[in-house]
Amino acid sequence: MADILIKNADSILTMDDTRRELSGADILIRGGQIAQIGHALTTTGEVHDASGCVVTPGLVNTHHHLYQTLTRAVPGGQDALLFGWLQTLYPIWARFGPEEMFTSAQIGLAELALSGCTLSSDHLYLYPNGSRLEDTIAAAAELGLRFHPTRGAMSIGERDGGLPPDNLVEAESDILDDMIRVVDAFHDPADGSMCRVGLAPCSPFSVSRELMRDAALLARDKGVMLHTHLAENDEDIAYSQAQFGCRPGQYAEELGWTGSDVWHAHCVKLDWAEIDLFARTGTGVAHCPCSNCRLGSGIAPVRTMRDQGVKVGLGVDGSASNDTGNLMLEARQAMLLQRVANGADAMSAREALEIATRGGADVLGRPECGRLMPGKRADIAIWDTHCIESAGSWDPAALLLAGPMKVKHLFVEGRQIVRDGQIATLELPRVIERQNTLARALQG
């Protein structure tokens, strides 16, 4: 792979250990890594003029359900709380198969890429009609995004007191066997890996205590990370107290679901003791502000989490509860909600962008991503501030205040994924057409 030089950037927001910001500077990419950052760099390779642009690390998405891009804005679920929303969508998702999973993931990942995302997790917890985790892995590999899929699961259906319909749950022995299969087949623990696999029972209200504990033991044995939903809304807290006699944080701790190899989605309703627990144990949080607003779940205590030392990243969550997959909009929403809850000085545009980049990488255990430093991976977003959104901005580097919200160029491992605002690795119009055809079939 030839060297690539990003030249003459108006601003480079490095998100390095000192949060350096450089003006009129360059980035040299070599072999998928950042080789140099500085001024007047040269190369015999490819040159990209970044004049008029702000350069940031690629954004990191720590929670998604990619299959849900086929079920945006579904009537009956548009104005429901979490449990009612799920009960509306479950019967539709039960009709998915491998093609729906693959195409929906293509669309969801392409949408993320256009918003500057270079690394995304995904939480796939249902496998109807022969669907498998590798349906989404194949989509990410084709597009070229760095990927952290998780083998999710549901095992307690309606007849056993759970929320999901019985035709969407699996036997727990089959779940554990498939977790072993996908980790052995697809997990790459190496620095710079393009695919790492995690284990992710869906939630405390859709799997047993035994599966939560067994998944944690298996993850530690395999050296992979753990992920689930936790403390998403008041219904979630009430369920935990009624079924387990404790709050979600205590339930997680008892079953081995805290530590630097664990991250939980949402955590809107964590109390002070749970925040302290997460801080002490290095447990991460995927904050999903747009979904939390859409479902009326509340405002997560991100300011308190950050102040107490909890690792926090951002997640767009599923596109059936967002209903978009734009990570820049997610970062802006995170900033605005903390200001609503705590005052106008509660979170700056730069801090929210840090959560979207370095913060997310740390949650996913990827310190080689999320910052622009020599030796780190060449996951780089270039934002054109000549756009109308930035016209008149006195501080274009404050991207979340005035935009843009769509990336101009995007590099993952030094490979260009977005060029001049268009996906460079897929024939996107064809995929969009196929997505819409599949969505219409599901409505029939």
N, C-alpha and C positions, 0 to 999 in steps of 0.2 A: 504494500500500500504506500503510495507516494505521500510525502509530507503535505500538509495543508497549513496555510498561513491566513489567519483572520487579522486583517490589517486596519489600523486607524480607527478603532472603535471610539466613539465619543466618550462612552463610559463603560468600564468593566467592573461589575459588582462581583467580586471574587467569592464572597462568603467563606473566605479562608479563616484561619484561627484568629486573625486580627480584624477581619471584615474590611480588608483593604478595598478602596475604590480607585481605579486608575483612569486617567483621561488621555485620549489620543494614543492608546496603547494597542499592542498586538498579542496574539496567542498563536504559538506554533504547536501543531498537532503532529505526532509521529507514532506510528504503530498502535493507534488506538488510545494513546495517552497524551496528556498535556506535557510537552517537552520544555517549553519556555513561556513566560509571560513578561512582557517588557516593552520597550520602545525601540523603534528602528530595527526590528527583527527582519531577517531575510530568508528566502528559501528558493530552491530551484523547482519546487513543486507547485501545487495549485494555490492561487491567492484569491481570497474573498475580501472585497473592500467593504468595511463595516462603518464607513463614514456616515454620520447621522443615525447611528444605531447604538443601542444599549445591549451589552452582552452579559448574560447571567449563566450560572449553572443550569443544566436541564432540570425541570421541575420533577418532583417525585410524588406519585400517587400511592398512598398507603392503604386505600380501601376502595374496592370496586366490585360490582357484580356485572361483568361484561355481557352476560346473556340477556340482561334486561334492556339493552338498547332496542330490542324488538318490541318492547311493551312500554313505550313512552305514552304518557297522557291517556291512559286507559280509562274510559268512563266507568264510574262506580268506585274507582280508587283514587280519583283526583282530590277528594276532600275528606279522606278517611284518616283516622289515627293508625298507628303502626299495625296493630293486630287485625283491624278491619281491612286495611290495605292489603296485607298478606293474604287474607282469606279470599279477597277478590282476585288476586293474581295467581294463586297456586293452581287453580284448574287450567289456566291458560299455559302456564309453564309446563304442566304435565304433558302437553302435546308437542313439546320440543323434541328434536332429535339432533344428531351430529351436525347436520347442515345448518340448522338454526344456531347452534352453539358457535360454530366456526364463523359464520357470516356476521353474527351479532358482535363477536369479539373483534373481527376486522374493523367494523364501523366504530366500535367503542375505542379501540386503540388508535385508530386514525384521528378521531376527534380529539383524543388526548394529545397526540403528537402536534396537531395544529395549534394547541394551546400551550405548547412549549414543554410538554412532558416527555422525558427520556426513559424513565423507569416507573413501571406500574406493577402493583400487586393486583391480584384478583381473587375473589372468594367465591368459588363455585361449589355449591352445597347440594345440588340436586342433579340427578343423572338419568332422566327419562329416556326410554326408547333407544338404548344403546349409546347414549352420550358418554363421553369420557373426558378426563382432564386434558388429554393431548389435543382435543379439538381446539382449545384456546391456545395451547402452546404452539401449535402449528400456525395459528393466525399471527401471533406475536413474532415468530421467526420470519414469516414472509414479509411483514412490515418492517422489521428490524429494530423494534423496541426492546430494551432490557426488561426482563419479565420475572415476576415473583408470584406464580400461581400457587394457590393453596387448595389442597384436597379437602373440601368441606364435606359435611354429611348431616343428614337428619335421620333419626332412628325411632323417635316416639311420635306416632301418628295419632289421629283423633280418637281411635278406639282405646288408646292407652292414656288419654288425657293430655296429649300434645296438641299443638296448633296445626301442623301440616296434615293434609289428607293422607290416608294410608298408602295410596299408590305412589307417593313421592318419598317414602321412607325406605331405608335399607336395613338389612340385618347387620348387627354390629360386627359380627365376625367377618362378613364380606367387606365392610368398610375398612377394617384394620388390614385385611389382606390387600385391598387395593391401595391403601396408603403406602404400604411397603413397596408395592409394584411401581407406583409412580415416582417415589423417591429414588428407588434403585435405577429406574430408567431415565429420569430427566434431571435430577438434582445435580448441579455442578457447584461445589463449594469454593472453587478457585477465585482468587482476586480477579476482578474484571469479568466474572461469569455473566453470561447473557441469560441464564435461566437457573433460578433456585426455587425449590419447592418447599412449601410449608404445609402443616397439618392444621385443619380448621373446622372442627365440629361447629355447626351453625350457631347455636345459642343455647343457653341453659334451659330454654323452654322447648327445645326440639331434639335433644339427645339426653341420654341417661348420665347420671353421676359416674357410672362405671366407664362409659365411653370417654368422658372428659378426662378421667384419671388415666385410662389406658393410652389415650392419644398423647398425653403429656409424657408418659414413660417411653412410648415409642419415639417421640420426637427427640428426647434426650439421647436415646440409644442411637438414633440415626444422625444426630447433630444438625437437626433442622429446626426452624422456628415454629411457634404456635400462634394461632390467631382465632378470635371469635368476636361476636357481638356482646357488649356488656353495658348494663345500666343506661339503656338508650332513652327510656321515657318512664313516666310514672307507672304505667302498666307493667313494665319490666321489673321495677322495684317491688311492686305489689305481688307479682308472681313469685319472685325469689323469696320474699318473706313468708308467703303462704305455703310454698312447696318445700322450701329448704330451711325455714326458720332463721334466716339470716339475710344480710344485705349481699349484693352481688360481689363486692370486693372480698368479703370473708369467704364466700363460696369458692371464688377463684383461688384464693390463697390455700384453702384446705385441700384442693385438688391438684396443686402444683402448677397453677396457672399464673404465677408471677415470676419475674426475672427478666434479665436482659434479652432472653430469647423469646419473649412473649410480647405481643401487642394486641390491644383490644380496640374495637371500633366503637365510636360514639362517646361513651362515658359521660353523657350529658348530666347524669344525676349522681355522680360521685360525690361523697361527702368528704369532710376534712380528713377523717381517718383513712379513707380509701386513697385519697390523694397522697397522703403521707406514706402509705404502704407502697404505692407505685413509685414514688420518689426513692424510697429506701432500697427497693428491689431492682430498680432500673427497668421497670415495666413500661412499655410504650403505649401511646394512645394515637389512634387515627381519628382526627377531628373532622367531621363531615357537616359543615355549617349549613349548606344549602338543603341537604336532605333533612336535617334537623328542623329547619324552618318549614319546609314543604309538608312534613308530617306533624308539625306542631309539637315537636318533642321538647323544645326548650333551647336554651343557650348554654353550651358546655362551659365550665369554669376554666377556660384556657389560660386566662391571666394568672389565676391562682396556681394552676398546674405548672406553668412556666416558672413562676416565682419560687415554687417549692422544688424545682429541679426535675420535674417529670419530662421525659422525652415526648414531644408532640410533633406529629406530622399531619398532613392534610389528606383527605380522601373525598373523591367526588361521589362515592357511594353508587348505587345502581341507578341507571337512567330511567327506571320506573318510579323513582322517588326523588328525582332531582330537578328536572328531567333532562339535564344536559351533562356533558362530560368535559367541561372547560375548567382546567385546574387554576388558571389565572383568575377566573371569576370566583372560584372557591376561596382563593387567597384573599381577594378583595372582600368577600362576604365575611370571612373570619375576622379581618381587621374591623369591619363595620360593626359586627355583633359585639365584639369586646368593648368597643366605644359606647354602644348603646347600654351595655350592662355596667360599665365601669368609668365612663367619662371619655372625653375627646382625646385625652393623652394616654389612654390605656394601651394602645398598640399602634405603632407607626407602620407606614407602608413598607419600610425596609425590614422590620421585624416579621411582618406577615410573609414577605418574600423569603426570608430566612427559614421560616417554618416550612414553606413550600419546597425548599431545596435541601439545604443542609439538614434541617429538622427531620424531613421525611427519610432521607438516606440513613440517618442515625437510628430511626425507629426500625428500619428494615435491616439493620446490621450491615450497612454498606458504606463505611467511612471513605472508601475510594471514590464515591459519587457525591453529588450535591455540593461540591465546592470546586473552584477553579484554582488549582495549584499544580506546579510541576510534579509529575509522578501520579497524579490522579487521572481517572478515566476521562476521555475527551467526549463528555456528554454536555453539549453546549447549545444554548438558545440565543438567537440573535433577533432583536426586536427593532423594527424600523420606526423611529420616532419622527419621521417626516409625515406620518399619517395624520388624518384629521383629528383623531382623538387627542393627539399630543400637541396640536397646533396651539401656540400661546402658552405652553407649559414652561414655567421658570425652572423646573427641576425634572427633566425627562426621566432621570434615573428613578424617580418615585413612580414607577410604572403602575402601581395599583391605584394611584389617585387619578391619573389621566389616560392610562392605556399606552400602547395598544394591548388588546386581549388575545390577539392572534399573532403567532410567530412568523418572522420572515424566513429565516433559515434555522434548521435544527440538525445537529450532529449527534449520533449515538455511536460510541466507540470509534469516533473519527469518520463514520460513514454518514453521508448526507441523507436524511430521511425526509426533510421538508426543504424545498427549494422555491424561493420567491412566493411563499405562501401556499404552495401546492404540495401534496404528497408525492414524493419522487419514486417510491418503491412499489406502489400499487396503482392500478387503473381504477381510481376511486369512483368515477361515475358508474362504472359497471357494477361495482360492489354496492353502491347506493341503490341502484335499480333492483339488484337481487334482494337486498334487505327489504325494500318496500313490497316486493312481490311476496316474500315470506310473511311479512306483517299482515298483508291483505288476506292471505290464506288462513292465518290464525284467527282473523275476525269472522271468517265464514262459518 
